[in-house]
Amino acid sequence: MKLFVRIMSIFLIVSFLLSACQVTPTSMPTATESPVQTPTESAPQPTEEKAKEEPLYLALIWHQHQPLYYKDENGIYTRPWVRVHATKDYYDMAAMLKNYPAVKVTFNLTPVLIRQLNDFVQNGAKDRYWVLAEKPAAELTSEEKDFILRRFFDANWDHIIKVYPGYKALLDKRAGTDDVAISKAIETFTEQDFRDLQIWFNLAWIDPDELAKEPLKSLVAKDHGFNEEDKQVLFAEIRRIMAQVIPVHKELQDVGQIEVITTPYAHPILPLIYDTNLALAGNSSAELPEGRFFYPQDVQAHLEKAVEIYTQTFGRPPRGMWPGEGAVAQEIVPFVANAGFQWMATGEYVLAKSLDMESFTRDSTETVQQADVLYRPYIVQGKPGGPVEGGPVAIIFRDLVISDKIGFTYSGMDGEAAAKDFMNRLENIRARLQKEGVQGPHLVSVILDGENAWEYYDRDGKAFLNALYRNLSESKTIQTITPSEYLEKFPEQKKLDKLFPSAWFSPNFDTWIGEPEEREAWNYLLRTRQALDGAIRSGKLTDDQLATAKDFMYLAEGSDWFWWYGTDQNSGNDDYFDVGYRALLAEVYKAIGKEVPEFVQVPIIQPNPISAATPLAGLSSPAIDGREGADEWVKAAAFPADGQSPMQGFALALDKQNLYVKVNLVSSAQPVERIGVYLSSPRLQGAYAFTHVTGDGQKVLLPMLANRLVEWEGGKALKSYKAGSNRWDYESEVGSVASGQVVELAIPLTQLGELEAGDELRIAVVASPADQRLPLGGPAQLIVPEISTAEVIFEVQDPEKDDHGPGTYTYPTNGVFLPQVFDLKSFSVAADEKNLIFKLAFYGAIPNPWGSGLNLSLQTLDVYVDKDPGKGTGARLLLPGRNAALTSGNGWEYVVWAEGWTPGIFAPDSQTLEPKPVPDSSYKIIVDPVAQTVTLRVPRQVFGEGDPATWGYVVAVLSQEGYPSTGVWRVRDVQASSAEWRFGGAPDDTNHTRIIDLAWPSGATPTQEEMLSQYPSSKARIDELKPDDFPQVQLLLKR
């Protein structure tokens, strides 16, 4: 355990914050208008002339934040992101405003970011990338070369690396990212190549304006053939730029051009630190921790520490605050007021829910239709009779669409065009306010990350930012202002009677709490906080011990750890966050003089499962005789040894009664006395993360939380254990076993609870006394195949390479869109006594680059069911954004919408035909990446009575989109030319389809291309078009 704590304390976390998915807006009522201070005279009614004279005020807020990265045993930061964002973003984002003195901007610098910047600038801190870059290339070890080859291309390939010929040449020479490519590159890269790569990673992460100045300009021009002296020049400039970050913000704030605000100390979800039960307001089914996390005193501490750090840095207290993730609740308002904050900011969903609405509606130009409601500050106070009293606080609300345009859309546009679009959107808001005839003034709040978007733009977004600031400087109708300045100018604002507990991009806290992993993370936090409470009550802690323990505790309460737990976000390195989080908890125990408990050693994010080297090919029933028959294991899933082990590997087979395990032993290895098969089955209770030990044996951490152990100790018996409280509890002898050439086990499926097709079993095999396990990288994964006999109703073979929609569509350019990932191969309908089973096979891979919990990232699959073809009932229009309709005389009664985050089953409303969720409906999505199939198992009761063989079907393949256009249900746009995240090949109209492939047999008339291309092209608003204005799709029918 001591070794674990020491190792954990040197880890830190990788971070890039992601934004969440946009939700399709619905209608909402207006706000309650009750000002805090009642004017002595009634406000005059606005006239159209006066509305035209009033400027529209704009609060532009850039949020600058990085988590707190810890250092290794040598005092070196293990990640470079604070440093490289300082040189590429933090300095220039503020400094460039000197060229636009009429533009007012607000910057949020978080306390943990300031803390790390100061460490670099004042203490000469370095990160691992820096240290490895400074090391003479001739002295690099093979391990260091491996790291450099893997990590020194951690930049946007298209917009950063490929801009510089020398850097691009190195990327091309590396050739790949897998182990084979890296091993080959270690041999083919020369000493000069490594030196050039050491320079380029650090040089490319500097703002282009700085690279245009000497001495960096000469380094860029040199391109390759760098020498060791060039490194000294480079890192001297890096030090210089970093040293200017805080001073330039202070300078611009002191002259009144910018306002600098802050965030609670460790960037926590402040309402959840106050009370985790607040999560239920936005999601009544959220999985909460085993006990209520309720620490108002920590809320106060985060705010007070933020004010302290800010005041020390800028010589004045802060006036404004961006709560971590814009997370607010009425319960925290008194704490915010008492800490001295005058205003805070959050997202538009918070305002909508606070006014008992779902969301704001937007027209076809994406202009908010309740403009007077959204575009103004409000005044909010704590709940009457609450535990803490405090004064009022102003609050502003972020325009989600315009903010996300900067963050996610404008990067694919010309800078001037993007800036013009931004200004047009503001003018549309002015026009809408004039149309509403409402009393001004009004404030539009655009708030987003100030560092992460720019690497997706050409030249770090310079063309867009310069055009934006120039247009804002010249505008007579749009006036930039800081929120504090606005509130000083217009102190009387409407009162918000309640503040709904939620965050900036969703009407809930689901990203940080509510899923099983998140629940466990909160359990860990609660247990640790309770341990700290006990130590405080004991009165035995010194002041230094208490301060240290509290600091680690507050840092563990930060939102950055919880962001990566659960299935809704994925960094590709989530385990780093998990290790760092648990390291902070361990430090709390160490600070209070307690032994670090066992649970802290158990990863919350379990290792990813290992797929079989040879996948399961069907059901089989091997003989349990200790002999490896020629064909009896041919259908089994094979897991060969991937390192030193007394086992050569193992295999898994399955029939309707048993799970079969075959273990191949290494004859020359230490004799195996015991083999344990540890299993995690979805419907068994309990969980334990360590091996079963006897006598003085040492527990070994398993690669999963197991709930069943079946153990062979030699002889002819198998013993079954269930997971108990921190131990394995013996139950009975089960199944059968035989040993000889191999060890073969038959484990009754009854030991694994009730299993269904598509269930995931996770398995680890441990051989004792060496306690070596397979697989080494994580648990083995076995997806339960169809065990029941399902009758195939019909099947359609789809032609290859028709994943082009109407015949002209081309894939986005980003590398995640692998060839033929949307190319449907076949579609079948089958049925058993309980389910209707839709199976879709693809010619291309089914990757999961964005970490969907359902293993379905790229594809969106729609299966429409017309129960009475030709009768004209149901809806003709497909789901919003598909831009297609069933042919006249047909209509769908149900649609199964399958995608990685928001799957569902919908039926048309009986009056409006708008799609509505089918109540109490759920289904299972089974992704088999080896077979390249997606199976949808839908309970037959969802569809009601009828014969599926007589029904008609439409199957559409589209691309999942987390940031869809307004009114589009989460599928990707098609435009004239392909871009990084957009399909190309669309005509210049509004009603072209977003469907990439249809299930449609070769030779059928009309063809897919004819169906999707023959429609009356229109530029009218989508909501003005009827079913006949879209491509007409015919039904698949059993022949």
C-alpha positions, -999 to 999 in steps of 0.1 A, spaced: 0 0 0 29 24 7 43 17 -27 9 25 -42 6 58 -24 41 68 -35 34 59 -71 1 77 -71 14 109 -57 36 114 -87 9 111 -113 -10 139 -129 -37 143 -153 -41 151 -189 -69 177 -197 -88 193 -224 -123 203 -214 -151 193 -239 -183 208 -245 -216 189 -242 -242 183 -268 -267 208 -278 -303 200 -270 -331 206 -295 -350 236 -280 -387 237 -274 -412 265 -266 -411 285 -234 -431 312 -216 -419 347 -206 -401 358 -175 -415 373 -143 -408 410 -142 -402 421 -106 -373 445 -101 -354 444 -69 -357 482 -65 -391 495 -76 -385 527 -97 -402 558 -84 -416 564 -119 -431 539 -143 -407 531 -171 -417 547 -205 -430 524 -232 -404 519 -259 -409 532 -294 -395 517 -325 -374 549 -330 -359 546 -295 -352 509 -300 -332 516 -331 -312 542 -312 -302 519 -284 -271 499 -289 -271 462 -282 -245 455 -255 -222 425 -258 -203 408 -230 -176 387 -245 -160 364 -218 -131 341 -225 -127 313 -199 -91 303 -193 -86 272 -172 -64 241 -167 -67 215 -139 -40 214 -113 -13 191 -126 10 174 -101 47 169 -103 68 137 -105 93 127 -79 118 152 -95 95 181 -92 86 182 -129 51 187 -141 41 156 -161 19 175 -186 27 206 -206 -7 221 -212 -5 251 -188 28 261 -204 18 256 -241 -15 273 -237 3 302 -220 26 307 -250 -1 300 -277 -33 315 -261 -32 331 -227 -8 359 -235 -19 369 -270 -56 366 -264 -53 396 -240 -23 414 -257 -40 416 -291 -67 438 -276 -42 467 -274 -48 470 -312 -85 475 -305 -88 499 -276 -126 504 -282 -133 467 -276 -141 456 -240 -136 420 -231 -138 399 -199 -113 371 -191 -117 344 -165 -84 332 -150 -90 304 -126 -70 301 -93 -54 268 -101 -43 282 -135 -27 312 -118 -11 290 -92 7 270 -119 16 300 -141 32 315 -110 52 283 -104 66 284 -139 74 321 -138 85 326 -103 100 292 -94 114 281 -128 92 251 -129 93 229 -160 72 201 -175 84 167 -188 81 177 -224 103 207 -217 129 186 -199 130 160 -227 132 187 -253 162 204 -236 181 171 -233 208 168 -261 194 146 -288 225 125 -288 219 115 -252 182 103 -255 175 68 -243 153 45 -263 125 50 -237 128 88 -241 127 85 -279 96 64 -276 79 90 -255 90 118 -279 77 100 -309 43 93 -293 38 127 -276 56 154 -295 30 153 -322 2 162 -296 -11 191 -317 -37 196 -344 -22 179 -374 -40 200 -400 -38 235 -384 -5 234 -365 18 206 -376 12 207 -414 16 244 -415 54 239 -410 71 218 -437 98 206 -413 73 195 -387 50 178 -413 80 159 -427 87 145 -393 50 135 -389 51 118 -423 83 100 -415 69 86 -383 42 70 -405 19 58 -377 9 57 -341 9 20 -333 36 1 -315 51 -13 -347 53 22 -363 69 37 -332 95 9 -329 104 14 -366 106 52 -362 130 48 -333 154 31 -357 148 53 -388 148 87 -370 183 102 -370 198 122 -342 190 153 -362 153 142 -367 149 139 -329 165 173 -323 142 189 -349 112 172 -333 123 185 -299 123 220 -313 91 218 -334 67 206 -307 76 235 -284 79 261 -313 46 252 -329 28 257 -296 36 295 -297 12 321 -310 18 330 -347 22 367 -339 51 358 -316 66 335 -343 66 364 -367 90 383 -345 127 377 -340 144 355 -327 115 330 -332 110 341 -368 145 328 -377 138 295 -361 106 290 -381 124 300 -413 152 275 -405 126 247 -406 150 218 -400 186 211 -391 183 228 -357 213 228 -333 213 225 -295 219 263 -292 185 269 -309 169 253 -278 183 280 -256 168 307 -278 135 289 -279 131 283 -242 142 318 -233 114 331 -254 90 307 -238 100 320 -204 96 356 -216 61 350 -230 49 331 -199 62 359 -177 39 384 -195 6 365 -191 -5 378 -157 10 413 -162 -8 420 -195 -41 411 -179 -34 433 -150 -23 462 -172 -54 460 -194 -77 457 -164 -61 487 -148 -67 509 -178 -103 497 -180 -103 478 -213 -108 443 -198 -123 428 -166 -106 398 -151 -129 375 -131 -123 342 -113 -137 308 -104 -140 291 -70 -106 278 -59 -104 242 -74 -131 247 -101 -157 226 -82 -193 220 -91 -202 243 -62 -239 232 -58 -228 196 -54 -202 205 -28 -230 222 -10 -254 192 -14 -253 163 -38 -291 159 -35 -294 190 -57 -286 167 -86 -321 153 -83 -337 186 -94 -324 180 -130 -325 142 -130 -347 125 -105 -331 91 -114 -295 102 -109 -274 76 -90 -263 95 -59 -235 86 -35 -241 62 -6 -245 92 17 -253 128 12 -222 150 5 -232 182 23 -204 206 30 -214 242 30 -182 251 47 -162 239 17 -183 261 -6 -173 290 16 -136 279 15 -135 276 -23 -149 312 -26 -126 327 0 -95 311 -14 -104 323 -49 -108 359 -36 -75 356 -17 -55 344 -48 -71 370 -71 -65 399 -47 -28 389 -43 -25 387 -81 -43 418 -92 -42 441 -62 -80 444 -59 -109 420 -51 -128 404 -80 -163 416 -89 -174 388 -112 -172 350 -111 -177 322 -136 -186 292 -113 -169 260 -123 -188 247 -154 -213 276 -148 -229 254 -121 -253 274 -100 -281 269 -75 -301 292 -53 -285 276 -23 -250 289 -31 -261 325 -38 -256 338 -2 -221 323 -1 -213 341 -34 -226 374 -21 -208 371 13 -175 365 -5 -179 399 -21 -189 389 -57 -213 413 -75 -222 390 -104 -218 356 -118 -225 339 -152 -240 306 -164 -259 292 -194 -292 298 -210 -307 265 -199 -304 276 -163 -326 306 -170 -351 286 -189 -355 261 -161 -356 288 -135 -386 303 -154 -403 268 -156 -395 264 -193 -377 237 -212 -355 259 -234 -354 289 -257 -369 286 -292 -350 298 -322 -362 305 -358 -345 293 -390 -318 319 -386 -311 305 -351 -323 338 -335 -339 335 -300 -376 342 -301 -377 353 -265 -349 378 -269 -361 402 -241 -360 373 -216 -326 360 -224 -306 391 -231 -305 408 -198 -290 403 -163 -312 393 -134 -309 397 -97 -311 365 -75 -310 360 -38 -308 329 -16 -339 311 -5 -358 328 23 -350 310 56 -320 293 42 -291 282 64 -270 312 54 -281 348 48 -266 369 21 -273 398 -2 -283 398 -39 -261 388 -68 -266 397 -104 -264 368 -129 -260 368 -167 -268 339 -191 -248 327 -220 -261 325 -255 -254 288 -263 -256 289 -301 -235 320 -307 -209 309 -281 -207 274 -297 -204 289 -332 -170 303 -321 -161 271 -303 -171 246 -329 -183 260 -362 -163 291 -373 -131 271 -374 -143 256 -406 -150 290 -422 -131 319 -436 -122 343 -408 -139 373 -424 -170 353 -432 -172 339 -397 -169 374 -381 -196 387 -405 -218 358 -394 -212 367 -358 -222 403 -364 -252 393 -384 -264 372 -355 -262 401 -332 -280 423 -357 -307 396 -359 -311 398 -321 -315 437 -324 -341 432 -350 -359 407 -329 -359 430 -299 -373 458 -321 -400 434 -333 -409 426 -297 -411 463 -290 -395 458 -256 -377 482 -232 -339 481 -233 -311 481 -227 -301 444 -235 -270 424 -230 -259 394 -251 -234 372 -232 -210 351 -253 -189 329 -230 -166 300 -240 -132 285 -235 -105 309 -245 -78 283 -253 -91 251 -268 -109 262 -299 -80 280 -317 -60 250 -327 -89 240 -350 -86 273 -368 -61 284 -394 -33 304 -378 -47 301 -343 -79 320 -352 -61 352 -360 -82 361 -391 -114 356 -372 -104 374 -340 -89 404 -359 -120 406 -381 -143 403 -351 -126 429 -331 -123 453 -361 -161 449 -368 -169 454 -331 -147 486 -330 -165 500 -361 -201 490 -352 -225 518 -344 -252 494 -331 -232 468 -311 -212 480 -281 -189 457 -261 -189 461 -224 -178 442 -193 -206 429 -170 -194 450 -141 -195 481 -163 -230 472 -176 -243 467 -140 -229 500 -129 -245 517 -159 -278 499 -155 -282 488 -118 -319 482 -118 -326 447 -132 -354 422 -130 -356 398 -101 -353 360 -107 -375 344 -80 -356 310 -82 -324 297 -96 -326 262 -109 -297 239 -100 -279 232 -132 -248 240 -153 -239 261 -184 -247 236 -212 -274 213 -197 -304 216 -173 -288 192 -149 -255 181 -134 -254 148 -153 -219 152 -166 -205 151 -130 -229 129 -111 -256 103 -117 -238 74 -135 -222 44 -117 -186 56 -121 -196 91 -109 -214 77 -80 -184 57 -69 -162 88 -73 -185 107 -50 -184 78 -26 -147 80 -24 -149 117 -19 -174 114 9 -155 87 28 -123 108 26 -141 140 37 -157 121 66 -122 108 76 -110 144 76 -140 154 97 -130 128 123 -94 140 124 -106 176 129 -129 166 157 -101 147 174 -82 180 179 -49 162 173 -40 179 140 -14 207 139 -22 238 120 1 227 92 -15 193 90 -49 207 89 -40 233 62 -24 206 40 -52 181 44 -78 207 36 -59 219 5 -57 184 -9 -94 179 0 -105 210 -19 -84 201 -49 -101 167 -50 -135 185 -50 -126 200 -84 -149 193 -113 -122 182 -137 -120 148 -121 -157 141 -123 -160 154 -159 -142 123 -171 -161 97 -151 -191 80 -167 -198 75 -204 -207 110 -214 -171 123 -218 -139 107 -230 -104 121 -232 -87 90 -244 -67 91 -212 -95 90 -185 -74 66 -164 -49 94 -158 -76 116 -143 -87 87 -121 -51 81 -108 -47 118 -101 -80 120 -83 -72 91 -61 -37 104 -54 -52 136 -40 -75 115 -17 -44 95 -6 -26 127 3 -55 137 26 -51 105 46 -13 110 47 -17 146 59 -39 135 88 -16 106 97 -39 78 87 -31 47 66 -45 50 31 -75 27 30 -78 -2 5 -106 14 -15 -83 43 -27 -62 17 -45 -91 5 -66 -95 23 -99 -129 39 -104 -123 38 -141 -117 1 -147 -93 -9 -175 -108 -12 -209 -118 -48 -217 -96 -68 -241 -113 -82 -271 -105 -118 -281 -76 -123 -306 -99 -148 -323 -136 -138 -317 -164 -161 -306 -178 -177 -337 -210 -193 -323 -222 -217 -297 -202 -249 -289 -200 -275 -262 -164 -288 -257 -159 -320 -238 -144 -315 -203 -117 -341 -204 -84 -322 -201 -76 -330 -237 -77 -304 -265 -97 -320 -292 -91 -311 -328 -122 -290 -335 -140 -287 -302 -126 -253 -294 -127 -240 -329 -156 -216 -323 -141 -203 -290 -129 -168 -282 -91 -171 -278 -70 -149 -255 -33 -157 -260 -7 -147 -234 6 -112 -239 37 -114 -216 55 -135 -191 30 -159 -176 27 -196 -165 -3 -197 -189 1 -197 -227 -34 -184 -229 -70 -193 -224 -102 -197 -245 -139 -192 -238 -168 -211 -253 -205 -209 -247 -237 -229 -251 -271 -226 -236 -261 -242 -203 -224 -234 -196 -195 -211 -200 -165 -231 -209 -129 -221 -200 -98 -238 -214 -64 -228 -199 -32 -237 -216 -2 -239 -192 35 -235 -199 51 -268 -190 84 -252 -180 68 -226 -157 63 -228 -120 37 -254 -112 2 -240 -110 -16 -249 -78 -48 -230 -82 -66 -213 -111 -93 -186 -104 -117 -175 -130 -130 -141 -119 -161 -129 -136 -182 -97 -137 -218 -103 -148 -243 -75 -152 -271 -89 -130 -251 -102 -100 -249 -82 -68 -217 -72 -50 -183 -64 -63 -147 -70 -51 -115 -59 -68 -89 -82 -52 -80 -119 -56 -89 -146 -32 -61 -154 -8 -55 -181 18 -30 -181 47 -4 -154 44 -10 -148 7 -10 -113 -7 -40 -98 -23 -36 -88 -60 -56 -61 -76 -79 -74 -104 -84 -55 -136 -121 -52 -128 -147 -53 -101 -157 -90 -100 -188 -104 -85 -182 -141 -91 -152 -164 -86 -150 -200 -97 -118 -216 -85 -99 -248 -92 -74 -260 -66 -64 -292 -83 -85 -323 -83 -119 -326 -97 -139 -299 -79 -148 -263 -88 -156 -240 -59 -179 -210 -64 -175 -178 -44 -196 -146 -44 -183 -111 -38 -188 -102 -1 -177 -72 19 -140 -69 12 -137 -107 7 -148 -137 -13 -175 -158 4 -177 -195 -4 -210 -208 -17 -207 -243 -32 -191 -267 -56 -203 -262 -92 -198 -274 -127 -170 -297 -138 -133 -296 -144 -106 -318 -159 -68 -313 -162 -43 -330 -184 -28 -314 -215 -50 -284 -206 -73 -274 -178 -109 -273 -189 -138 -259 -168 -175 -259 -173 -192 -231 -153 -231 -232 -153 -246 -201 -166 -268 -201 -135 -237 -189 -116 -238 -157 -137 -273 -146 -131 -299 -140 -158 -281 -134 -191 -294 -118 -223 -280 -115 -257 -257 -85 -258 -247 -87 -222 -210 -81 -215 -191 -106 -194 -157 -95 -181 -133 -122 -172 -98 -126 -157 -79 -158 -152 -54 -159 -123 -28 -186 -118 -14 -192 -83 9 -192 -64 25 -167 -88 -7 -147 -89 -2 -140 -126 -33 -132 -146 -45 -130 -182 -51 -108 -200 -25 -84 -187 -39 -52 -201 -74 -55 -188 -103 -80 -184 -113 -103 -212 -145 -93 -228 -172 -117 -240 -204 -104 -255 -232 -129 -250 -245 -140 -285 -280 -149 -294 -288 -179 -273 -325 -180 -281 -336 -192 -315 -348 -162 -335 -367 -166 -368 -353 -144 -396 -382 -127 -413 -363 -112 -442 -329 -99 -451 -317 -73 -476 -282 -71 -491 -271 -36 -497 -245 -28 -525 -210 -19 -515 -196 17 -518 -230 34 -520 -223 54 -488 -227 86 -508 -263 95 -502 -277 108 -535 -245 98 -553 -225 129 -547 -217 130 -509 -181 127 -497 -168 120 -462 -156 147 -438 -118 151 -438 -110 142 -402 -93 109 -398 -119 94 -375 -142 90 -406 -126 58 -418 -135 45 -453 -169 28 -455 -179 34 -418 -213 44 -431 -215 18 -459 -243 -6 -450 -238 -42 -461 -271 -59 -450 -302 -54 -429 -323 -82 -414 -354 -85 -393 -358 -115 -370 -381 -123 -341 -383 -145 -311 -409 -148 -284 -399 -115 -267 -381 -93 -292 -380 -79 -327 -343 -80 -337 -329 -57 -363 -293 -65 -374 -272 -41 -395 -239 -52 -410 -213 -28 -424 -186 -31 -450 -164 -8 -429 -153 -7 -393 -175 4 -364 -149 23 -343 -156 41 -311 -133 72 -312 -154 93 -289 -159 67 -262 -196 61 -264 -208 38 -236 -227 19 -262 -196 15 -284 -213 35 -312 -197 68 -319 -199 76 -356 -230 60 -369 -266 70 -364 -291 44 -374 -328 50 -380 -352 20 -384 -387 32 -393 -416 7 -391 -448 11 -411 -473 -14 -396 -499 -9 -424 -481 -1 -457 -503 17 -482 -529 28 -457 -516 63 -453 -515 63 -415 -486 75 -394 -460 101 -403 -443 106 -436 -415 129 -426 -385 111 -411 -370 124 -378 -360 161 -377 -329 169 -398 -331 137 -420 -347 158 -447 -366 128 -463 -401 114 -463 -419 82 -470 -437 80 -503 -473 91 -504 -497 65 -490 -472 53 -465 -463 64 -429 -443 52 -400 -459 43 -367 -425 37 -349 -389 46 -353 -360 31 -335 -333 57 -333 -299 42 -325 -268 62 -316 -242 63 -290 -256 88 -265 -294 95 -269 -310 64 -284 -348 61 -282 -380 48 -297 -404 74 -310 -440 75 -324 -457 104 -342 -481 125 -321 -517 116 -330 -525 153 -337 -494 170 -349 -474 139 -362 -443 153 -344 -422 125 -331 -427 118 -294 -409 93 -271 -428 60 -266 -434 58 -229 -416 31 -209 -398 19 -239 -362 7 -240 -341 -16 -261 -306 -30 -263 -279 -20 -288 -253 -47 -294 -222 -36 -312 -198 -63 -325 -168 -45 -339 -152 -77 -350 -182 -89 -371 -189 -52 -380 -225 -55 -370 -250 -35 -349 -280 -54 -335 -310 -37 -320 -331 -59 -297 -365 -42 -292 -393 -58 -271 -422 -68 -293 -446 -52 -269 -433 -18 -280 -449 -23 -314 -482 -37 -302 -501 -64 -321 -494 -74 -357 -472 -95 -379 -437 -81 -385 -435 -100 -418 -463 -78 -432 -448 -45 -421 -427 -21 -441 -393 -8 -431 -369 21 -439 -334 19 -427 -312 50 -429 -275 54 -419 -264 89 -409 -235 105 -390 -239 112 -353 -233 149 -345 -230 162 -309 -234 199 -321 -262 197 -347 -277 226 -365 -308 241 -349 -338 218 -353 -317 188 -364 -318 158 -342 -281 150 -337 -270 142 -373 -242 157 -393 -247 184 -419 -238 181 -456 -224 211 -474 -210 219 -508 -174 208 -500 -161 184 -474 -146 199 -443 -131 185 -411 -165 177 -395 -189 181 -425 -198 160 -454 -195 175 -489 -213 172 -522 -246 189 -512 -265 212 -536 -272 248 -527 -306 243 -510 -320 237 -476 -339 205 -482 -312 181 -493 -310 149 -472 -284 141 -445 -288 104 -452 -256 87 -462 -268 52 -470 -301 34 -472 -308 -3 -469 -319 -9 -504 -312 -39 -527 -290 -37 -557 -310 -35 -590 -341 -23 -573 -360 6 -590 -358 34 -581 -322 33 -569 -310 48 -536 -293 76 -556 -326 83 -575 -347 84 -543 -324 108 -525 -316 131 -554 -350 136 -570 -369 163 -551 -379 200 -557 -349 219 -546 -358 248 -523 -342 275 -502 -373 280 -481 -372 275 -443 -374 238 -433 -405 245 -412 -423 258 -443 -418 226 -463 -441 196 -465 -433 159 -470 -435 162 -508 -407 188 -507 -381 163 -496 -366 131 -511 -391 103 -512 -380 70 -497 -398 37 -505 -405 10 -480 -386 -23 -477 -412 -51 -479 -410 -89 -477 -414 -103 -511 
